[in-house]
Amino acid sequence: MEGRRVIGWAARDESGHLSPYSFTLRKTGPEDVVLKVLYCGVDHTDLHQMRSEISPINYPLVPGHEVVGEVVEMGSEVNKFKLGNKVGVGCIISSCGKCLACKSNSEQYCSERILTYAGIYKDGTPTQGGFSSAMVVHQKFVVKIPEKLALEQAAPLLCAGVTAYSPLKQFYNPDKAIKAGILGLGGVGHLAVLIAKAMGHHVTVISSSEKKKVEALEHFGADAFLVSANAAEMEGAASSLDYILDTIPALHPLEPYISLLKVGGKLIFVGVATKPLHFNTGDLLLGKKTLSGSFIGSMEETQETLDFWAEKGLTSMIEVVKMDYINKAFERMERNDVRYRFVLDVAGSNLE
């Protein structure tokens, strides 16, 4: 099966400006699924990648790794899906399948993982993301969208949602009272609040100002709101949290947040800061505290996230936009002017 010609929106240089781009998908293999892209979430990582801020980029680059689509073609050995199925693709589209990480359902940590975009596939073709009319992906890296989950709601779960779900899963214990902190109330943060609450945790949102206090408490059901710039509030909350999920994708101090952890507490990074973060080892030693990181989630966890969301009847706060608005959307994202995740209506857009 020869690769098909598709239209996407690509960045041509480090300015990150997106415009229409025609390219050819790789050939469809026996275990590949071809999907018509319906929706795609817009992630802060897209902005970093488009500007070559994480690693050197070979342009043109079509971003997008929160992809919801419809199966329109399948290889001869595909057995997980049928034509017409609604499916999702997240941040990775391949791994070696042989290493310890792959064999333990943690393929996102495989050293040979291939990213949905900004990568090179096994046949030498550059990988391009979901800001395009279609994609071809191996069936192992495609998940099913539950029938009762709205497709536009599913998109942010494929990166932001599983990024929160994967590290929070370790604290999912209905028999134990867990006090959680969510640092940052953006795309990942607001989903983390919803997931943590659905897991039964007592949730404190930590933010730099009170701008999002009403939404955190009333819309997302957080139990408390802490302003990090308020020294009295921070002191009053010292040593109170079992864990903090740090979703901030920028340079920020760590000491104020480490002080909020109980003895044995964990500060878990899921936001990609483009500059080094600093901390005092004494703050960890004297409280048996841990700093750790978590990278998206496995394919198994991605499916779990979608099923959990549907089972609990959760709803994220999104703004659906057309492709011709995407550059404006990124401008607004930089200003933190989005509540709380942009989702592209790809199928409903004129991509030409």
C-alpha contacts under 8 A as a table, 3 or more apart, distances in Angstrom:
res1	aa1	res2	aa2	distance
1	M	27	K	5.84
1	M	28	T	5.49
1	M	29	G	7.43
2	E	26	R	7.54
2	E	27	K	4.90
2	E	28	T	6.72
3	G	24	T	5.94
3	G	25	L	4.82
3	G	26	R	4.90
3	G	27	K	4.25
3	G	28	T	6.47
4	R	24	T	5.54
4	R	25	L	5.48
4	R	26	R	7.67
4	R	27	K	7.81
5	R	22	S	7.03
5	R	23	F	5.77
5	R	24	T	4.42
5	R	25	L	6.40
6	V	22	S	5.80
6	V	23	F	5.66
6	V	24	T	6.06
6	V	25	L	7.13
6	V	132	S	7.03
6	V	133	S	5.93
6	V	134	A	6.44
7	I	20	P	6.79
7	I	21	Y	5.70
7	I	22	S	4.55
7	I	23	F	6.46
7	I	132	S	5.59
7	I	133	S	5.70
7	I	134	A	7.99
7	I	351	L	6.43
7	I	352	E	7.02
8	G	20	P	5.73
8	G	21	Y	5.19
8	G	22	S	6.26
8	G	23	F	7.67
8	G	62	V	6.44
8	G	130	G	7.93
8	G	131	F	5.51
8	G	132	S	3.69
8	G	133	S	6.23
8	G	351	L	6.65
9	W	18	L	5.61
9	W	19	S	4.91
9	W	20	P	4.38
9	W	21	Y	5.43
9	W	62	V	5.80
9	W	63	P	7.92
9	W	131	F	5.81
9	W	132	S	6.39
9	W	351	L	7.32
10	A	17	H	7.76
10	A	18	L	4.90
10	A	19	S	5.53
10	A	20	P	6.32
10	A	21	Y	5.88
10	A	60	P	5.74
10	A	61	L	4.96
10	A	62	V	4.28
10	A	63	P	7.01
10	A	131	F	7.90
11	A	14	E	7.65
11	A	15	S	7.70
11	A	16	G	5.13
11	A	17	H	5.39
11	A	18	L	4.62
11	A	19	S	6.79
11	A	50	M	6.11
11	A	59	Y	6.78
11	A	60	P	5.51
11	A	61	L	5.15
11	A	62	V	6.54
12	R	15	S	7.94
12	R	16	G	7.12
12	R	17	H	7.30
12	R	18	L	7.42
12	R	59	Y	5.28
12	R	60	P	4.61
12	R	61	L	6.65
13	D	16	G	6.07
13	D	17	H	7.63
13	D	50	M	7.62
13	D	51	R	7.14
13	D	59	Y	6.33
13	D	60	P	7.29
14	E	50	M	6.41
14	E	51	R	4.17
14	E	52	S	6.02
15	S	50	M	7.63
15	S	51	R	5.93
16	G	47	L	7.08
16	G	50	M	4.77
16	G	51	R	5.08
17	H	327	N	6.47
18	L	326	I	7.63
18	L	327	N	6.46
20	P	351	L	6.43
20	P	352	E	6.00
25	L	135	M	6.90
25	L	136	V	6.83
26	R	125	T	6.74
26	R	136	V	7.21
28	T	32	D	5.77
28	T	33	V	7.51
28	T	34	V	7.46
28	T	74	M	7.86
28	T	75	G	6.56
28	T	136	V	6.70
29	G	32	D	5.12
29	G	75	G	5.74
29	G	138	H	7.94
30	P	74	M	7.63
30	P	75	G	4.02
30	P	76	S	4.93
30	P	77	E	5.07
30	P	78	V	6.79
31	E	74	M	7.39
31	E	75	G	5.16
31	E	76	S	6.80
31	E	77	E	5.11
31	E	78	V	4.86
31	E	138	H	5.65
31	E	139	Q	5.89
32	D	74	M	5.97
32	D	75	G	5.21
32	D	78	V	6.74
32	D	136	V	6.39
32	D	137	V	5.34
32	D	138	H	4.19
32	D	139	Q	5.54
33	V	71	V	6.67
33	V	72	V	7.87
33	V	73	E	6.10
33	V	74	M	4.65
33	V	75	G	6.44
33	V	78	V	7.39
33	V	136	V	5.59
33	V	137	V	5.35
33	V	138	H	6.01
33	V	139	Q	5.90
34	V	71	V	5.91
34	V	72	V	5.82
34	V	73	E	4.93
34	V	74	M	6.03
34	V	134	A	7.08
34	V	135	M	5.74
34	V	136	V	4.38
34	V	137	V	6.54
35	L	69	G	5.48
35	L	70	E	5.11
35	L	71	V	4.42
35	L	72	V	5.45
35	L	73	E	6.95
35	L	134	A	5.57
35	L	135	M	5.49
35	L	136	V	6.41
36	K	69	G	5.22
36	K	70	E	5.21
36	K	71	V	6.48
36	K	72	V	6.41
36	K	133	S	6.06
36	K	134	A	4.49
36	K	135	M	6.78
36	K	347	A	7.96
37	V	40	C	7.53
37	V	67	V	6.80
37	V	68	V	6.04
37	V	69	G	4.25
37	V	70	E	6.68
37	V	130	G	6.68
37	V	132	S	6.81
37	V	133	S	5.35
37	V	134	A	5.11
37	V	135	M	7.08
37	V	346	V	6.45
37	V	347	A	6.34
38	L	67	V	7.72
38	L	68	V	5.70
38	L	69	G	4.81
38	L	70	E	7.11
38	L	133	S	7.94
38	L	345	D	6.39
38	L	346	V	5.30
38	L	347	A	4.62
38	L	348	G	7.65
39	Y	67	V	6.07
39	Y	68	V	5.13
39	Y	69	G	6.74
39	Y	151	L	7.31
39	Y	152	E	6.16
39	Y	155	A	6.63
39	Y	343	V	6.68
39	Y	344	L	5.43
39	Y	345	D	4.86
39	Y	346	V	5.17
39	Y	347	A	6.80
40	C	64	G	6.36
40	C	65	H	7.18
40	C	66	E	5.15
40	C	67	V	4.49
40	C	68	V	6.07
40	C	130	G	5.96
40	C	131	F	6.70
40	C	152	E	7.92
40	C	155	A	5.78
40	C	156	P	7.86
40	C	343	V	5.66
40	C	344	L	5.08
40	C	345	D	6.93
40	C	346	V	6.80
41	G	64	G	6.85
41	G	65	H	7.19
41	G	66	E	4.83
41	G	67	V	6.70
41	G	155	A	5.23
41	G	156	P	5.23
41	G	341	R	7.32
41	G	342	F	6.09
41	G	343	V	4.28
41	G	344	L	6.02
42	V	46	D	7.01
42	V	64	G	6.60
42	V	66	E	7.32
42	V	156	P	7.78
42	V	341	R	6.84
42	V	342	F	5.35
42	V	343	V	5.78
42	V	344	L	7.06
43	D	46	D	5.32
43	D	47	L	7.30
43	D	64	G	7.55
43	D	65	H	7.94
43	D	160	A	7.72
43	D	187	G	7.70
43	D	341	R	7.75
43	D	342	F	7.95
44	H	47	L	5.36
44	H	48	H	6.78
44	H	249	P	7.76
44	H	333	M	7.53
45	T	48	H	5.03
45	T	49	Q	6.11
45	T	272	V	7.63
46	D	49	Q	5.17
46	D	50	M	5.99
46	D	63	P	5.93
46	D	64	G	6.66
47	L	50	M	5.19
47	L	51	R	6.36
47	L	330	F	7.12
48	H	51	R	5.37
48	H	52	S	6.23
48	H	53	E	5.05
48	H	54	I	6.19
49	Q	52	S	4.91
49	Q	53	E	5.96
49	Q	54	I	6.06
49	Q	55	S	7.29
49	Q	57	I	7.32
49	Q	63	P	7.95
49	Q	118	A	7.66
50	M	53	E	7.74
50	M	57	I	7.72
50	M	61	L	6.89
50	M	63	P	7.29
52	S	55	S	5.60
52	S	56	P	5.30
52	S	57	I	5.42
53	E	56	P	7.48
53	E	274	T	7.07
54	I	274	T	6.77
57	I	61	L	7.66
57	I	118	A	6.56
58	N	61	L	7.02
58	N	118	A	7.33
61	L	117	Y	7.44
61	L	118	A	6.63
61	L	128	Q	6.55
62	V	117	Y	6.86
62	V	128	Q	5.01
62	V	129	G	5.30
62	V	130	G	7.34
62	V	131	F	6.12
62	V	132	S	7.37
63	P	117	Y	6.06
63	P	118	A	7.78
63	P	128	Q	6.50
63	P	129	G	4.71
63	P	130	G	6.37
63	P	131	F	5.87
64	G	67	V	6.86
64	G	116	T	7.81
64	G	117	Y	7.25
64	G	129	G	4.59
64	G	130	G	4.41
64	G	131	F	5.37
65	H	89	V	6.78
65	H	90	G	5.02
65	H	91	C	5.01
65	H	92	I	7.99
65	H	116	T	6.12
65	H	117	Y	7.37
65	H	129	G	5.96
65	H	130	G	6.04
65	H	158	L	7.51
65	H	159	C	6.95
66	E	88	G	7.40
66	E	89	V	6.26
66	E	90	G	5.14
66	E	91	C	7.15
66	E	130	G	7.18
66	E	155	A	5.11
66	E	156	P	5.91
66	E	157	L	7.34
66	E	158	L	5.01
66	E	159	C	5.81
67	V	88	G	5.49
67	V	89	V	5.04
67	V	90	G	6.39
67	V	130	G	5.48
67	V	155	A	5.90
67	V	158	L	7.26
68	V	86	K	7.18
68	V	87	V	5.77
68	V	88	G	4.52
68	V	89	V	6.58
68	V	151	L	6.77
68	V	152	E	7.79
68	V	154	A	7.24
68	V	155	A	5.80
69	G	86	K	5.74
69	G	87	V	5.45
69	G	88	G	6.27
70	E	83	L	7.76
70	E	84	G	5.61
70	E	85	N	5.64
70	E	86	K	4.63
70	E	87	V	6.07
71	V	74	M	7.46
71	V	81	F	7.81
71	V	82	K	7.04
71	V	83	L	5.12
71	V	84	G	5.09
71	V	85	N	5.44
71	V	86	K	6.56
71	V	87	V	7.11
72	V	83	L	5.59
72	V	84	G	6.32
73	E	83	L	6.57
74	M	78	V	6.30
74	M	82	K	7.99
74	M	83	L	7.50
75	G	78	V	5.61
78	V	81	F	6.79
78	V	139	Q	6.67
79	N	82	K	7.89
80	K	139	Q	7.01
81	F	85	N	6.53
82	K	85	N	5.68
85	N	144	K	7.59
86	K	144	K	6.44
86	K	145	I	5.71
87	V	142	V	6.54
87	V	143	V	5.51
87	V	144	K	4.60
87	V	145	I	5.15
88	G	142	V	5.69
88	G	143	V	5.12
88	G	144	K	6.26
88	G	145	I	6.43
88	G	154	A	7.99
88	G	155	A	7.49
88	G	158	L	6.99
89	V	92	I	7.87
89	V	93	I	7.72
89	V	141	F	6.59
89	V	142	V	5.18
89	V	143	V	6.59
89	V	158	L	6.71
90	G	93	I	7.64
90	G	116	T	7.18
90	G	141	F	7.76
90	G	142	V	7.84
90	G	158	L	4.86
90	G	159	C	5.78
91	C	115	L	5.90
91	C	116	T	5.30
91	C	158	L	7.58
91	C	159	C	6.40
91	C	296	I	7.64
92	I	108	Q	7.10
92	I	113	R	6.77
92	I	114	I	5.68
92	I	115	L	4.33
92	I	116	T	4.81
92	I	141	F	7.14
93	I	113	R	7.61
93	I	114	I	5.82
93	I	115	L	5.99
93	I	116	T	5.34
93	I	137	V	6.34
93	I	138	H	6.85
93	I	141	F	5.36
94	S	113	R	5.51
94	S	114	I	5.02
94	S	115	L	7.37
94	S	138	H	7.40
94	S	141	F	6.88
95	S	102	C	7.26
95	S	107	E	6.29
95	S	108	Q	7.76
95	S	110	C	6.17
95	S	111	S	7.90
95	S	112	E	5.49
95	S	113	R	4.10
95	S	114	I	6.16
96	C	99	C	6.79
96	C	102	C	7.12
96	C	110	C	7.00
96	C	112	E	5.76
96	C	113	R	6.76
97	G	102	C	5.10
97	G	103	K	6.70
97	G	107	E	7.55
98	K	102	C	6.05
98	K	103	K	6.36
99	C	102	C	5.31
99	C	103	K	6.17
99	C	110	C	6.98
100	L	103	K	5.11
100	L	104	S	6.07
101	A	104	S	5.26
101	A	105	N	6.44
101	A	106	S	4.78
101	A	107	E	5.31
101	A	108	Q	7.73
101	A	109	Y	6.04
101	A	110	C	5.63
102	C	105	N	5.36
102	C	106	S	5.44
102	C	107	E	4.25
102	C	108	Q	7.91
102	C	109	Y	7.84
102	C	110	C	6.30
103	K	106	S	7.39
103	K	107	E	7.67
104	S	107	E	7.68
105	N	298	S	6.24
105	N	299	M	7.52
105	N	300	E	6.95
106	S	109	Y	5.95
106	S	110	C	7.41
106	S	297	G	7.42
106	S	298	S	5.21
107	E	110	C	5.06
107	E	113	R	7.19
107	E	298	S	6.01
107	E	299	M	7.71
108	Q	113	R	6.61
108	Q	295	F	7.14
108	Q	296	I	7.27
108	Q	297	G	6.45
108	Q	298	S	5.72
109	Y	113	R	7.30
109	Y	295	F	7.68
110	C	113	R	5.23
114	I	119	G	5.81
114	I	120	I	6.85
114	I	121	Y	6.68
115	L	118	A	6.44
115	L	119	G	5.26
115	L	120	I	8.00
115	L	127	T	7.32
116	T	119	G	6.90
116	T	127	T	6.02
116	T	128	Q	6.48
116	T	129	G	5.71
117	Y	126	P	7.56
117	Y	127	T	4.60
117	Y	128	Q	4.37
117	Y	129	G	4.85
118	A	126	P	6.96
118	A	127	T	5.91
118	A	128	Q	6.67
119	G	126	P	5.79
119	G	127	T	5.17
119	G	128	Q	7.89
120	I	123	D	7.95
120	I	124	G	5.76
120	I	125	T	5.67
120	I	126	P	4.46
120	I	127	T	5.61
121	Y	124	G	5.32
121	Y	125	T	5.39
121	Y	126	P	6.08
121	Y	127	T	6.16
122	K	125	T	7.43
129	G	132	S	6.82
129	G	135	M	7.51
130	G	133	S	7.53
130	G	134	A	7.37
130	G	135	M	7.08
131	F	323	M	8.00
131	F	344	L	7.95
131	F	346	V	6.98
132	S	135	M	7.53
132	S	346	V	7.16
132	S	351	L	7.81
133	S	346	V	6.98
133	S	347	A	7.03
133	S	351	L	7.79
137	V	141	F	6.79
137	V	142	V	7.05
138	H	141	F	5.77
138	H	142	V	7.02
139	Q	142	V	5.21
140	K	143	V	7.95
140	K	299	M	7.79
141	F	299	M	6.48
142	V	299	M	7.88
143	V	299	M	7.44
143	V	302	T	7.42
143	V	303	Q	5.96
144	K	303	Q	7.04
145	I	149	L	6.91
145	I	151	L	7.55
145	I	154	A	7.16
145	I	306	L	6.82
146	P	149	L	5.47
146	P	306	L	6.94
146	P	307	D	6.52
146	P	310	A	6.82
147	E	150	A	7.78
148	K	310	A	6.48
149	L	153	Q	6.88
149	L	154	A	6.56
149	L	309	W	7.94
149	L	310	A	5.65
150	A	153	Q	5.21
150	A	154	A	6.32
151	L	154	A	5.05
151	L	155	A	6.70
152	E	155	A	5.57
152	E	320	V	7.72
152	E	343	V	6.79
152	E	345	D	7.92
153	Q	156	P	6.65
153	Q	157	L	7.57
153	Q	315	T	7.11
153	Q	316	S	6.67
153	Q	318	I	7.60
154	A	157	L	5.45
154	A	158	L	7.04
154	A	306	L	7.01
155	A	158	L	5.75
155	A	343	V	7.12
156	P	159	C	6.09
156	P	160	A	5.58
156	P	161	G	6.09
156	P	341	R	7.26
156	P	343	V	7.46
157	L	160	A	5.45
157	L	161	G	3.70
157	L	162	V	5.87
157	L	302	T	7.82
157	L	305	T	7.00
157	L	306	L	6.77
158	L	161	G	6.02
158	L	162	V	6.10
158	L	302	T	6.42
159	C	162	V	5.56
159	C	163	T	5.85
159	C	296	I	6.23
160	A	163	T	5.05
160	A	164	A	6.47
160	A	187	G	6.60
160	A	188	V	4.78
160	A	191	L	7.29
160	A	296	I	7.57
161	G	164	A	5.38
161	G	165	Y	6.12
161	G	188	V	6.55
161	G	191	L	5.98
161	G	192	A	7.25
161	G	305	T	6.82
162	V	165	Y	4.71
162	V	166	S	5.67
162	V	296	I	5.84
162	V	297	G	5.60
162	V	301	E	6.74
162	V	302	T	5.54
162	V	305	T	5.81
163	T	166	S	5.83
163	T	167	P	7.32
163	T	188	V	7.28
163	T	270	V	6.75
163	T	294	S	7.37
163	T	295	F	6.56
163	T	296	I	4.06
163	T	297	G	5.95
164	A	167	P	6.17
164	A	168	L	6.33
164	A	188	V	6.55
164	A	189	G	7.73
164	A	191	L	7.02
164	A	192	A	5.15
164	A	195	I	7.65
164	A	245	L	7.92
164	A	270	V	7.63
164	A	296	I	7.68
165	Y	168	L	5.16
165	Y	169	K	5.90
165	Y	192	A	7.08
165	Y	195	I	6.78
165	Y	297	G	7.87
165	Y	301	E	7.74
165	Y	305	T	6.41
166	S	169	K	5.50
166	S	170	Q	7.81
166	S	294	S	7.61
166	S	296	I	7.03
166	S	297	G	5.42
166	S	301	E	6.47
167	P	170	Q	6.18
167	P	268	I	7.69
167	P	294	S	6.33
168	L	171	F	5.51
168	L	172	Y	6.81
168	L	196	A	7.02
169	K	172	Y	5.15
171	F	178	I	7.38
172	Y	199	M	5.85
172	Y	200	G	7.85
173	N	176	K	5.60
173	N	199	M	7.68
174	P	177	A	7.56
174	P	199	M	7.34
174	P	200	G	6.61
177	A	200	G	7.84
177	A	201	H	6.67
177	A	202	H	7.50
178	I	200	G	7.75
178	I	201	H	5.07
178	I	202	H	6.12
178	I	241	L	7.99
178	I	242	D	6.39
179	K	201	H	5.93
179	K	202	H	4.81
179	K	203	V	6.17
179	K	204	T	7.71
179	K	240	S	7.31
179	K	241	L	5.06
179	K	242	D	5.32
179	K	243	Y	7.07
180	A	196	A	7.56
180	A	201	H	6.28
180	A	202	H	5.86
180	A	203	V	4.80
180	A	204	T	6.08
180	A	241	L	5.69
180	A	242	D	5.94
180	A	243	Y	5.33
180	A	244	I	6.02
180	A	245	L	7.94
181	G	203	V	5.83
181	G	204	T	4.77
181	G	205	V	5.81
181	G	206	I	6.74
181	G	241	L	6.42
181	G	242	D	7.90
181	G	243	Y	6.06
181	G	244	I	4.30
181	G	245	L	6.24
182	I	185	L	7.44
182	I	189	G	6.39
182	I	192	A	7.03
182	I	193	V	6.70
182	I	203	V	7.23
182	I	204	T	6.27
182	I	205	V	4.90
182	I	206	I	5.95
182	I	244	I	5.59
182	I	245	L	5.01
182	I	246	D	6.45
182	I	247	T	7.50
183	L	189	G	7.00
183	L	205	V	6.14
183	L	206	I	4.75
183	L	207	S	6.31
183	L	244	I	6.66
183	L	245	L	5.97
183	L	246	D	4.87
183	L	247	T	5.89
183	L	248	I	6.90
184	G	189	G	5.53
184	G	205	V	7.21
184	G	206	I	6.16
184	G	207	S	5.50
184	G	246	D	6.95
184	G	247	T	5.65
184	G	248	I	5.77
185	L	188	V	7.31
185	L	189	G	4.34
185	L	190	H	5.15
185	L	205	V	7.26
185	L	206	I	7.85
185	L	207	S	7.00
185	L	212	K	7.60
185	L	216	A	7.77
185	L	247	T	7.94
186	G	189	G	4.90
186	G	190	H	5.72
186	G	247	T	7.88
186	G	336	N	7.95
186	G	339	R	7.57
186	G	340	Y	5.66
186	G	341	R	7.57
187	G	190	H	5.89
187	G	191	L	6.76
187	G	339	R	7.96
187	G	340	Y	5.11
187	G	341	R	5.14
188	V	191	L	5.36
188	V	192	A	6.12
188	V	247	T	6.43
189	G	192	A	4.94
189	G	193	V	6.31
189	G	247	T	6.00
190	H	193	V	5.19
190	H	194	L	6.50
190	H	216	A	7.85
190	H	220	F	7.23
190	H	316	S	7.64
190	H	340	Y	7.15
191	L	194	L	5.16
191	L	195	I	6.14
191	L	316	S	6.63
192	A	195	I	5.07
192	A	196	A	5.88
193	V	196	A	5.21
193	V	197	K	6.07
193	V	203	V	6.84
193	V	205	V	7.66
193	V	220	F	6.68
193	V	221	G	7.76
193	V	222	A	6.65
194	L	197	K	5.27
194	L	198	A	6.15
194	L	220	F	6.06
194	L	221	G	7.42
194	L	314	L	7.27
195	I	198	A	5.04
195	I	199	M	6.24
195	I	309	W	7.98
196	A	199	M	5.02
196	A	200	G	6.53
196	A	201	H	5.50
196	A	202	H	7.89
196	A	203	V	6.95
197	K	200	G	5.06
197	K	201	H	5.23
197	K	202	H	6.85
197	K	203	V	6.64
197	K	221	G	7.29
197	K	222	A	7.31
198	A	201	H	7.48
198	A	312	K	7.03
202	H	222	A	7.61
202	H	223	D	6.15
203	V	222	A	5.27
203	V	223	D	5.29
203	V	224	A	6.51
204	T	222	A	6.14
204	T	223	D	5.87
204	T	224	A	4.54
204	T	225	F	5.45
204	T	226	L	6.84
205	V	216	A	7.01
205	V	222	A	6.71
205	V	224	A	6.32
205	V	225	F	4.85
205	V	226	L	6.08
206	I	225	F	6.04
206	I	226	L	4.74
206	I	227	V	5.94
206	I	228	S	6.39
207	S	210	E	7.22
207	S	212	K	7.95
207	S	225	F	7.66
207	S	226	L	6.35
207	S	227	V	5.20
207	S	228	S	5.87
208	S	227	V	5.38
208	S	228	S	5.09
208	S	229	A	5.79
209	S	212	K	7.51
209	S	227	V	5.48
209	S	228	S	7.30
209	S	229	A	7.02
210	E	213	K	5.12
210	E	227	V	6.46
211	K	214	V	7.76
212	K	215	E	5.39
212	K	216	A	6.03
213	K	216	A	5.12
213	K	217	L	6.19
213	K	225	F	6.30
214	V	217	L	5.36
214	V	218	E	5.66
214	V	219	H	7.40
215	E	218	E	5.31
215	E	219	H	4.81
215	E	220	F	6.45
216	A	219	H	5.93
216	A	220	F	5.18
216	A	221	G	6.42
216	A	222	A	5.60
216	A	225	F	7.36
217	L	220	F	5.98
217	L	221	G	4.95
217	L	222	A	4.65
217	L	223	D	6.39
217	L	224	A	6.89
217	L	225	F	7.28
218	E	221	G	5.49
218	E	222	A	7.45
222	A	225	F	7.37
226	L	233	E	6.55
226	L	234	M	7.08
227	V	230	N	5.47
227	V	233	E	6.89
227	V	234	M	7.37
228	S	231	A	7.14
228	S	233	E	7.64
228	S	234	M	6.27
228	S	256	P	7.69
230	N	233	E	5.43
230	N	234	M	6.30
231	A	234	M	5.13
231	A	235	E	6.06
232	A	235	E	5.15
232	A	236	G	6.13
233	E	236	G	5.11
233	E	237	A	6.36
234	M	237	A	5.20
234	M	238	A	6.34
234	M	256	P	7.61
234	M	260	L	7.43
235	E	238	A	5.22
237	A	240	S	5.70
237	A	260	L	6.06
238	A	259	S	5.65
238	A	260	L	4.26
238	A	261	L	6.86
238	A	262	K	7.88
239	S	259	S	6.20
239	S	260	L	4.63
239	S	261	L	4.63
239	S	262	K	4.20
239	S	263	V	7.13
240	S	260	L	5.79
240	S	261	L	5.79
240	S	262	K	5.40
241	L	244	I	7.10
241	L	260	L	6.01
241	L	261	L	4.72
241	L	262	K	5.45
241	L	265	G	6.90
242	D	261	L	6.01
242	D	262	K	5.77
242	D	264	G	7.58
242	D	265	G	4.81
242	D	266	K	6.61
243	Y	261	L	6.51
243	Y	265	G	5.36
243	Y	266	K	4.64
243	Y	267	L	5.76
243	Y	268	I	7.44
244	I	257	Y	7.88
244	I	261	L	7.58
244	I	266	K	6.38
244	I	267	L	4.85
244	I	268	I	6.16
245	L	267	L	6.17
245	L	268	I	4.98
245	L	269	F	6.25
245	L	270	V	7.15
246	D	267	L	6.86
246	D	268	I	5.79
246	D	269	F	4.83
246	D	270	V	6.05
246	D	271	G	6.49
247	T	269	F	6.49
247	T	270	V	5.33
247	T	271	G	4.40
248	I	251	L	7.91
248	I	252	H	7.80
248	I	270	V	7.79
248	I	271	G	5.02
248	I	272	V	7.38
248	I	273	A	7.27
249	P	271	G	4.44
249	P	272	V	4.74
249	P	273	A	4.65
249	P	274	T	7.52
250	A	271	G	7.68
250	A	272	V	7.01
250	A	273	A	4.42
250	A	274	T	6.40
250	A	275	K	7.36
251	L	273	A	5.84
251	L	274	T	7.25
251	L	275	K	6.05
251	L	276	P	7.28
251	L	277	L	6.47
252	H	277	L	6.86
253	P	256	P	6.99
253	P	277	L	6.95
253	P	278	H	6.88
253	P	279	F	7.67
254	L	257	Y	5.54
254	L	258	I	6.20
254	L	277	L	7.34
254	L	278	H	6.68
254	L	279	F	5.86
255	E	258	I	5.11
255	E	259	S	6.28
255	E	279	F	6.11
255	E	280	N	7.25
255	E	283	D	7.42
256	P	259	S	5.45
256	P	260	L	7.08
257	Y	260	L	5.26
257	Y	261	L	7.23
258	I	261	L	5.60
258	I	267	L	6.99
258	I	283	D	7.03
258	I	284	L	7.66
258	I	289	K	7.81
259	S	283	D	7.46
261	L	264	G	7.67
261	L	265	G	5.04
261	L	266	K	7.01
261	L	267	L	7.83
261	L	289	K	7.41
262	K	265	G	5.03
262	K	287	G	7.28
262	K	289	K	7.83
263	V	287	G	4.68
263	V	288	K	5.77
263	V	289	K	6.29
264	G	287	G	6.26
264	G	288	K	4.82
264	G	289	K	4.78
264	G	290	T	7.08
265	G	287	G	7.93
265	G	288	K	7.37
265	G	289	K	5.07
265	G	290	T	6.42
266	K	289	K	5.87
266	K	290	T	4.76
266	K	291	L	5.95
266	K	292	S	7.28
267	L	289	K	7.85
267	L	290	T	6.18
267	L	291	L	4.92
267	L	292	S	6.33
268	I	291	L	5.97
268	I	292	S	4.84
268	I	293	G	5.21
268	I	294	S	6.94
269	F	272	V	7.94
269	F	291	L	7.66
269	F	292	S	6.16
269	F	293	G	4.53
269	F	294	S	6.30
270	V	293	G	6.10
270	V	294	S	5.55
270	V	295	F	6.45
270	V	296	I	7.72
273	A	276	P	7.11
273	A	277	L	7.76
279	F	283	D	7.82
280	N	283	D	5.55
280	N	284	L	7.31
281	T	284	L	5.31
281	T	285	L	6.22
282	G	285	L	4.97
282	G	286	L	5.95
283	D	286	L	5.82
283	D	287	G	6.74
283	D	289	K	7.72
284	L	287	G	5.48
284	L	288	K	5.65
284	L	289	K	4.66
284	L	290	T	6.56
285	L	288	K	5.26
285	L	289	K	6.75
286	L	289	K	7.81
294	S	297	G	7.83
297	G	300	E	7.93
297	G	301	E	5.69
297	G	302	T	6.26
298	S	301	E	5.01
298	S	302	T	6.09
299	M	302	T	4.93
299	M	303	Q	6.36
300	E	303	Q	5.35
300	E	304	E	6.25
301	E	304	E	4.73
301	E	305	T	5.99
302	T	305	T	5.10
302	T	306	L	6.51
303	Q	306	L	5.26
303	Q	307	D	6.21
304	E	307	D	5.08
304	E	308	F	5.85
305	T	308	F	5.08
305	T	309	W	6.07
306	L	309	W	5.18
306	L	310	A	6.25
307	D	310	A	5.16
307	D	311	E	5.96
308	F	311	E	5.06
308	F	312	K	6.05
309	W	312	K	5.38
309	W	313	G	6.01
309	W	314	L	5.41
309	W	315	T	7.94
310	A	313	G	5.07
310	A	314	L	6.65
317	M	339	R	6.28
317	M	340	Y	5.60
317	M	341	R	6.79
318	I	339	R	6.32
318	I	340	Y	5.58
318	I	341	R	4.76
318	I	342	F	5.74
318	I	343	V	6.66
319	E	338	V	7.65
319	E	339	R	7.02
319	E	340	Y	7.39
319	E	341	R	6.20
319	E	342	F	4.89
319	E	343	V	6.08
320	V	342	F	5.87
320	V	343	V	4.74
320	V	344	L	5.78
320	V	345	D	6.39
321	V	325	Y	6.44
321	V	326	I	7.53
321	V	342	F	6.93
321	V	343	V	6.24
321	V	344	L	5.13
321	V	345	D	5.96
322	K	325	Y	5.64
322	K	326	I	7.08
322	K	344	L	5.60
322	K	345	D	5.28
322	K	346	V	6.66
322	K	348	G	7.07
322	K	349	S	5.40
323	M	326	I	5.25
323	M	344	L	6.30
323	M	345	D	7.05
323	M	346	V	6.42
323	M	349	S	5.73
323	M	350	N	7.29
323	M	351	L	6.89
324	D	327	N	7.57
324	D	349	S	7.54
324	D	350	N	7.74
324	D	351	L	7.88
325	Y	328	K	5.43
325	Y	329	A	6.13
326	I	329	A	4.84
326	I	330	F	6.35
326	I	344	L	7.83
327	N	330	F	5.24
327	N	331	E	6.40
328	K	331	E	5.00
328	K	332	R	6.27
329	A	332	R	5.11
329	A	333	M	6.09
329	A	342	F	7.29
330	F	333	M	4.85
330	F	334	E	6.25
331	E	334	E	5.30
331	E	335	R	6.65
332	R	335	R	5.06
332	R	336	N	6.21
332	R	337	D	4.89
332	R	338	V	6.54
333	M	336	N	4.87
333	M	337	D	5.59
333	M	338	V	6.02
334	E	337	D	7.41
338	V	341	R	6.32
338	V	342	F	7.18
339	R	342	F	7.98
345	D	348	G	5.40
345	D	349	S	6.33
346	V	349	S	5.23
346	V	351	L	7.93
